[in-house]
Amino acid sequence: MDKLAESAEQRSPGSHGLAGAESERSSIEKPREIPQDWEPNILAFACHYCAFAAADLAGVMRLSYPPNVKVVRLPCTGKLDYIHVLRAFERGVDGVFAAG
């Protein structure tokens, strides 16, 4: 008999290995209240020919978007690598928006 089958037999039928999950839930911190004046920092990755052109047109039309949104122009959204998204979060960005 293999080790996976042995470990399944050793568990009691009602437990299903949830004891570890219960202890993990108790160690998770509770969500904090969000201050009224808090604004999230958003990083928008925009395709040069599609989404960035629309953002540029909005600027020409004197439409504005919040200053906490930063736009990064890409040659194509296909060039957006997952590492760029992860690094954005590591550096404190609250949200990422990819537009193509």
C-alpha atoms as an extended CHARMM CRD file, in Angstrom:
* protein
*
       100  EXT
         1         1  MET       CA              0.0000000000        0.0000000000        0.0000000000  PROA      1               0.0000000000
         2         2  ASP       CA              1.3830000000        3.4440000000       -0.8390000000  PROA      2               0.0000000000
         3         3  LYS       CA              1.9160000000        6.2690000000        1.6430000000  PROA      3               0.0000000000
         4         4  LEU       CA             -1.0270000000        8.3320000000        0.4020000000  PROA      4               0.0000000000
         5         5  ALA       CA             -3.4660000000        5.4960000000        1.0390000000  PROA      5               0.0000000000
         6         6  GLU       CA             -1.9390000000        4.8440000000        4.4730000000  PROA      6               0.0000000000
         7         7  SER       CA             -2.3400000000        8.4690000000        5.5310000000  PROA      7               0.0000000000
         8         8  ALA       CA             -5.9430000000        8.4840000000        4.3080000000  PROA      8               0.0000000000
         9         9  GLU       CA             -6.7100000000        5.4170000000        6.4180000000  PROA      9               0.0000000000
        10        10  GLN       CA             -5.1250000000        6.9430000000        9.5180000000  PROA      10              0.0000000000
        11        11  ARG       CA             -7.3950000000        9.9900000000        9.4460000000  PROA      11              0.0000000000
        12        12  SER       CA            -10.7140000000        9.6870000000       11.1770000000  PROA      12              0.0000000000
        13        13  PRO       CA            -13.7320000000        9.8780000000        8.8440000000  PROA      13              0.0000000000
        14        14  GLY       CA            -15.0250000000       13.1540000000       10.2830000000  PROA      14              0.0000000000
        15        15  SER       CA            -11.7900000000       15.0890000000       10.3970000000  PROA      15              0.0000000000
        16        16  HSD       CA            -10.8630000000       15.4280000000        6.7040000000  PROA      16              0.0000000000
        17        17  GLY       CA             -7.6730000000       17.1960000000        7.8030000000  PROA      17              0.0000000000
        18        18  LEU       CA             -9.5220000000       20.3500000000        8.8750000000  PROA      18              0.0000000000
        19        19  ALA       CA             -7.7580000000       20.7450000000       12.2190000000  PROA      19              0.0000000000
        20        20  GLY       CA             -4.8770000000       22.5470000000       10.5260000000  PROA      20              0.0000000000
        21        21  ALA       CA             -7.2650000000       24.8070000000        8.6190000000  PROA      21              0.0000000000
        22        22  GLU       CA             -9.0300000000       25.8010000000       11.8400000000  PROA      22              0.0000000000
        23        23  SER       CA             -5.7560000000       26.8410000000       13.4530000000  PROA      23              0.0000000000
        24        24  GLU       CA             -4.8480000000       28.8560000000       10.3270000000  PROA      24              0.0000000000
        25        25  ARG       CA             -8.1530000000       30.7230000000       10.4410000000  PROA      25              0.0000000000
        26        26  SER       CA             -7.6200000000       31.7130000000       14.0470000000  PROA      26              0.0000000000
        27        27  SER       CA             -4.1810000000       33.1780000000       13.2360000000  PROA      27              0.0000000000
        28        28  ILE       CA             -5.4570000000       35.3750000000       10.3700000000  PROA      28              0.0000000000
        29        29  GLU       CA             -5.7510000000       38.9810000000       11.4390000000  PROA      29              0.0000000000
        30        30  LYS       CA             -9.0920000000       40.7210000000       11.2490000000  PROA      30              0.0000000000
        31        31  PRO       CA             -9.6060000000       43.3910000000        8.5690000000  PROA      31              0.0000000000
        32        32  ARG       CA             -8.9900000000       46.9470000000        9.6750000000  PROA      32              0.0000000000
        33        33  GLU       CA            -11.2870000000       49.8690000000        9.0420000000  PROA      33              0.0000000000
        34        34  ILE       CA            -10.4430000000       51.9910000000        6.0130000000  PROA      34              0.0000000000
        35        35  PRO       CA             -9.9270000000       55.6960000000        6.7700000000  PROA      35              0.0000000000
        36        36  GLN       CA            -12.3580000000       58.0990000000        5.0780000000  PROA      36              0.0000000000
        37        37  ASP       CA             -9.6160000000       59.9790000000        3.1940000000  PROA      37              0.0000000000
        38        38  TRP       CA             -7.7780000000       56.8740000000        1.9140000000  PROA      38              0.0000000000
        39        39  GLU       CA             -7.1910000000       56.7170000000       -1.8460000000  PROA      39              0.0000000000
        40        40  PRO       CA             -5.8170000000       53.5310000000       -3.4430000000  PROA      40              0.0000000000
        41        41  ASN       CA             -2.7300000000       53.7480000000       -5.6460000000  PROA      41              0.0000000000
        42        42  ILE       CA             -3.6190000000       52.2440000000       -9.0220000000  PROA      42              0.0000000000
        43        43  LEU       CA             -1.1630000000       51.3310000000      -11.7610000000  PROA      43              0.0000000000
        44        44  ALA       CA             -2.6940000000       51.0230000000      -15.2230000000  PROA      44              0.0000000000
        45        45  PHE       CA             -0.8390000000       49.1370000000      -17.9520000000  PROA      45              0.0000000000
        46        46  ALA       CA             -2.2300000000       50.3880000000      -21.2740000000  PROA      46              0.0000000000
        47        47  CYS       CA             -1.7150000000       49.1890000000      -24.8340000000  PROA      47              0.0000000000
        48        48  HSD       CA             -0.1660000000       51.9280000000      -26.9960000000  PROA      48              0.0000000000
        49        49  TYR       CA             -2.6300000000       51.5560000000      -29.8660000000  PROA      49              0.0000000000
        50        50  CYS       CA             -5.8500000000       50.8850000000      -27.9560000000  PROA      50              0.0000000000
        51        51  ALA       CA             -6.1960000000       51.8520000000      -24.3170000000  PROA      51              0.0000000000
        52        52  PHE       CA             -3.4610000000       54.4780000000      -24.2050000000  PROA      52              0.0000000000
        53        53  ALA       CA             -4.9560000000       56.1540000000      -27.2590000000  PROA      53              0.0000000000
        54        54  ALA       CA             -8.2820000000       56.3230000000      -25.4090000000  PROA      54              0.0000000000
        55        55  ALA       CA             -6.6050000000       57.7800000000      -22.3110000000  PROA      55              0.0000000000
        56        56  ASP       CA             -4.8420000000       60.3270000000      -24.5210000000  PROA      56              0.0000000000
        57        57  LEU       CA             -8.1210000000       61.2430000000      -26.1890000000  PROA      57              0.0000000000
        58        58  ALA       CA             -9.7030000000       61.7470000000      -22.7660000000  PROA      58              0.0000000000
        59        59  GLY       CA             -6.9220000000       64.2070000000      -21.9830000000  PROA      59              0.0000000000
        60        60  VAL       CA             -7.4850000000       66.0530000000      -25.2480000000  PROA      60              0.0000000000
        61        61  MET       CA            -11.1850000000       66.3130000000      -24.3620000000  PROA      61              0.0000000000
        62        62  ARG       CA            -10.1780000000       67.8370000000      -20.9890000000  PROA      62              0.0000000000
        63        63  LEU       CA            -11.5530000000       64.8630000000      -19.0670000000  PROA      63              0.0000000000
        64        64  SER       CA             -9.5970000000       64.0260000000      -15.9620000000  PROA      64              0.0000000000
        65        65  TYR       CA             -8.9700000000       60.9330000000      -13.9190000000  PROA      65              0.0000000000
        66        66  PRO       CA             -7.7920000000       60.7920000000      -10.3150000000  PROA      66              0.0000000000
        67        67  PRO       CA             -4.1380000000       61.6020000000       -9.6390000000  PROA      67              0.0000000000
        68        68  ASN       CA             -3.6910000000       58.3100000000       -7.7820000000  PROA      68              0.0000000000
        69        69  VAL       CA             -3.9150000000       56.4370000000      -11.1270000000  PROA      69              0.0000000000
        70        70  LYS       CA             -0.6010000000       56.1210000000      -12.9410000000  PROA      70              0.0000000000
        71        71  VAL       CA             -0.5960000000       54.9650000000      -16.5730000000  PROA      71              0.0000000000
        72        72  VAL       CA              2.2490000000       52.9000000000      -18.0180000000  PROA      72              0.0000000000
        73        73  ARG       CA              2.2490000000       52.6520000000      -21.8160000000  PROA      73              0.0000000000
        74        74  LEU       CA              3.1090000000       49.2600000000      -23.3040000000  PROA      74              0.0000000000
        75        75  PRO       CA              3.6870000000       48.4150000000      -26.9720000000  PROA      75              0.0000000000
        76        76  CYS       CA              0.9960000000       45.7490000000      -26.5320000000  PROA      76              0.0000000000
        77        77  THR       CA             -0.7520000000       44.2120000000      -23.5350000000  PROA      77              0.0000000000
        78        78  GLY       CA              0.7580000000       40.9310000000      -24.6900000000  PROA      78              0.0000000000
        79        79  LYS       CA              4.0810000000       42.3760000000      -23.5000000000  PROA      79              0.0000000000
        80        80  LEU       CA              2.7830000000       42.6240000000      -19.9360000000  PROA      80              0.0000000000
        81        81  ASP       CA              4.6140000000       39.9550000000      -17.9670000000  PROA      81              0.0000000000
        82        82  TYR       CA              3.3510000000       38.6770000000      -14.6310000000  PROA      82              0.0000000000
        83        83  ILE       CA              6.5770000000       39.8100000000      -12.9630000000  PROA      83              0.0000000000
        84        84  HSD       CA              5.6490000000       43.4550000000      -13.6600000000  PROA      84              0.0000000000
        85        85  VAL       CA              2.3340000000       42.9810000000      -11.8610000000  PROA      85              0.0000000000
        86        86  LEU       CA              3.9920000000       41.2460000000       -8.9150000000  PROA      86              0.0000000000
        87        87  ARG       CA              6.6720000000       43.9270000000       -8.6070000000  PROA      87              0.0000000000
        88        88  ALA       CA              4.0160000000       46.6280000000       -8.6300000000  PROA      88              0.0000000000
        89        89  PHE       CA              2.3390000000       45.0110000000       -5.6280000000  PROA      89              0.0000000000
        90        90  GLU       CA              5.7020000000       44.5310000000       -3.9050000000  PROA      90              0.0000000000
        91        91  ARG       CA              6.3700000000       48.2500000000       -4.2700000000  PROA      91              0.0000000000
        92        92  GLY       CA              3.1160000000       49.2500000000       -2.6050000000  PROA      92              0.0000000000
        93        93  VAL       CA              0.5750000000       49.5990000000       -5.4060000000  PROA      93              0.0000000000
        94        94  ASP       CA             -2.9440000000       48.7810000000       -4.1950000000  PROA      94              0.0000000000
        95        95  GLY       CA             -4.3660000000       47.7500000000       -7.5550000000  PROA      95              0.0000000000
        96        96  VAL       CA             -3.3070000000       46.9580000000      -11.1110000000  PROA      96              0.0000000000
        97        97  PHE       CA             -5.3860000000       47.5970000000      -14.2070000000  PROA      97              0.0000000000
        98        98  ALA       CA             -4.4270000000       46.0700000000      -17.5520000000  PROA      98              0.0000000000
        99        99  ALA       CA             -6.2090000000       47.6180000000      -20.5390000000  PROA      99              0.0000000000
       100       100  GLY       CA             -5.8340000000       46.4850000000      -24.1110000000  PROA      100             0.0000000000
